[in-house]
């Protein structure tokens, strides 16, 4: 084999290798197995107090709000397909209700982090929306944009091209020591079994590893672009309790059924 032919073969193999790494192979959510890995996502997570009666109304039977009456909101972007094991690039803002008696494991801590129920989930990826809807996460269309200038971070959730939520914080650059553990997330799924419609509370135990930076003076604003009858308005922030900007890796796991009941007979 001459040198020129050998070089062509080597170049071809390199190109094939790079193409296989650039993006997800899956063409639909059905092709994606669980779990799925996401790495090095920069996330702004804010806990804020909301109306306790509204939080109770959001939760299905069997789940109760944590006495803190907190909503935990996470806004982040994954700009490169190579940061995931199959999802591709995407952006996400979700809002969860902290739960009572569903604490998860935090590495090196004697207390766990309260579980979180998915109340709203705005994702920019059709693939991810299909994947998450299948397991009971209430995915809908939304684009999250993040900018950082002179230590001021701004995260914006846009729905239909209009800003719905704007969050800001003063953030540092120095990464703190790693922290990790599991977070217990929950959702609600409708499915059919033996000709009957069933309602299932789904549990997603999510392992994570993060490194935070200094985060101060966080604000959250639900803008006037949110329609008056939109359910988001029920959980408008009363007071920001805490905020953290972090670089983290985590897994979208295989879901498990925590509880189920018959909702209706087949029509």
N, C-alpha and C positions, 0 to 999 in steps of 0.2 A: 504494500500500500504506500503510495507516494505521500509526501509531506502535505501537499496542497489538499488532497482528499481527506487526510486525517484531520487537518485544521477545520475543514467544512463540517465534518462530523461532530467535532468538539463544540463548534459554535452552535450547531443545531441543537445539541443536547443542552447547552446552557440556556438557549432561548426557550426550549420546552420547559425546563426547570423553573425559569422566571415566570413564565405564563401561568404555571400551575400554582404559583405563590401569590400572584397579584390579586386575585379575586376569588369569590366563592364558586365552587363547581355547581352548587345546587341551582336549579332553575325554578324551583318552587319550594314552599314550606314543607311539602310532603317528602322532599329529598333530603331535608336537614335532620340528622339525628340529634338527640339530646344526650349529654350536655353540650353546650356551646361556650367557648372561651372568648372573653374580651380582655384585652390588655392595655395598660397605660392610658386609660381614659381620664381626662381632667374633669372632675365633677364638683359642682357647687351644690352642697347639701344644706338645706335650711330647715330648722324645726320652728314652727310658729303655732301659737295658740289659735283655736277656732271655736265656734259655737258648739258646746257639748251635745245639744239636742240634734244638731245637724249631723254630727259624727255618728251618733246612735242610729239615725235614720239611714245612713249609708251602709251600715254593716248588716250582713245577713244573720239569721238566727244561729246562735252558737258562738258568736264573736262579740266581744264588748270593747268599748274604747278604754284605753289606758287612762287612769285618773288625771294624767297630765293634760288631757284634751289637746294633744299635739297632732298637727299634720306635718309629715316629713316630706319635703319636696326635693327632688334631685334633678338638676339640669346639667346636661353634658353633651359633648360631641365626640364622635369617633371618626376622624377625617380620613383614615387610611384603611382600606380593606385588609391589609396585612396585620391589623390590630385584632382581627377576629378569626375564629376557626371556620367560619362559614357564612356569617351574617353580611359581610361586606361593610362598607362605610355607612354610618347612620348618625342621626341626632335624636335626642330623647329628653323629654321632660315628663316626670311622673309625680303624682301626689298620692301619698299613702296616709292612712289613719293608723296611729300607734295603738297597739292592742294590749289588753289586760291578760295576764297569765299565758302569754305565748313567747316568753323571752328566749333569746338565742344565746349561743356561746360566743364570748369574746376572749381571745387569747390573753392569758395572764391576768384576768379580772375575776373578782369574786362575784360580780353581778353581770347579768346579761343585758343585751340591748332588746327593748320591747319589739315584738313582732309588728309587721306592717301589712295593712290590707290595701291592695291597689284600688284606689277610687277613680283616678284619671291617669291616662297613659297616652302621651302624644308623641308619635314616632314618625320619622320622615321616610322610612324604608318600607316598601310594600311587602318585601320578603319577611321582614321582622314582624310586621303587623299580622300577616297571615300565621306566622309561627306562634306568636303569643296569643292570638285569639283562640287558637285550637286548644290551649290549655287553661283558658279562663281569665286571661288578662284583658281588660277593656281597651284594646288598642284603637286609636283613631289618628287621623292625619294631623301633623304638626311639625314645624321646623324650629329647632333651637339654634340660636346664634350666640357665640361668646366672643367678647373682645376684652383685651387687657391693655391698659395704657397708663403709665406712670403709677403703677400699683393699684389702680382702680379696675376691678373686674365688673363687667356688665353682661348679664345673661338675659336673653329675650326669647320667649316662646311666641312664635307666630302661628296663627291658625287662619287659614284662608288668606294669607298674605298680610294679616293685621296683627300687631302686637297685642297679645292677651295678658301675658305676665312679664313684668320687668323686675329683675333682681340685681342688686349691686352689693359689692363688698370691697373693703380695702384688704388686699392680700399681699403676702410676702413672697419671696423666692426660695428661701432655704427650706429644703425638705426635712421633716422631722423623722424620728425613728419609725420603722415599719410597725404597723398594727394589723391584726387580722382576726379571723374567726368565721362564724357562720351568722347569717341573718335569715330569720324566718319571714318569708313573704307569703301572702295569701290572696286568692282570687275566687271568683264565682263562675261556675261553668254549667251550661245546660246541655244535656245529652239525652239520647234515647236508648232505653234498654228494655228488651222484651215488649215492645209496643207501647211503652210508657215513657213520658218525659220525666227525667230525673234532674234534680238540682244538686250540684256537688260543690262543697267548699274545698278548693285545691290549696295545697301547701307546696311552696318552692323553697327548700333549704339552700341558701346561696352562700358558698364559701367566697371569701374575699381577702385581699391583701392590699393595704393602702399606705401612702405616706402623705401626711398633711403639710400645709404651710400655714403660717400665721394668718388668721382671718378675723377681721374686725368690722364693726359698723355696718352690718348687713341690713338691707332693706328689701321688702317685697311689696310689689304693687300690682293689683289686678286692675287693668286699665278699663276705660270706658268702652273699649271695643268689644268687651265680653257682653253678649246680649243679656238683657235684663232677666230673661227667663232661662238662661244657661245654668245648669246645676253647679257649675264652678262657684257661682256667687254665694252659695250656701256656706262655703268654707273660706270666705275671705279672711285674711290674717287680722287677728286682733293685736298680737304682739309677737315680735321675733324673740324666740327663746334662746337659740344658738345657731351658729353657722360654721361650716368647715369647707374649705377648698382643698381638694386632694387629688393625687394621682393614684389611680387604683386599677387592679385587675380582679376579675370575678368571673363566675360561671352562671350561665342560664341552665339550671339543672333539669333533671327529669322530675316531673310533677307527681305528687302523690295525693290521693283522695283522703281528706281529713274527716269529712262527714258527708252523707248524702241522704236525700229524701225524695219521695215522689211528689212532683209538682203538679202535673196534670196527666190524665189519660190521653192516649193517642186519639186525635180527632179524625 
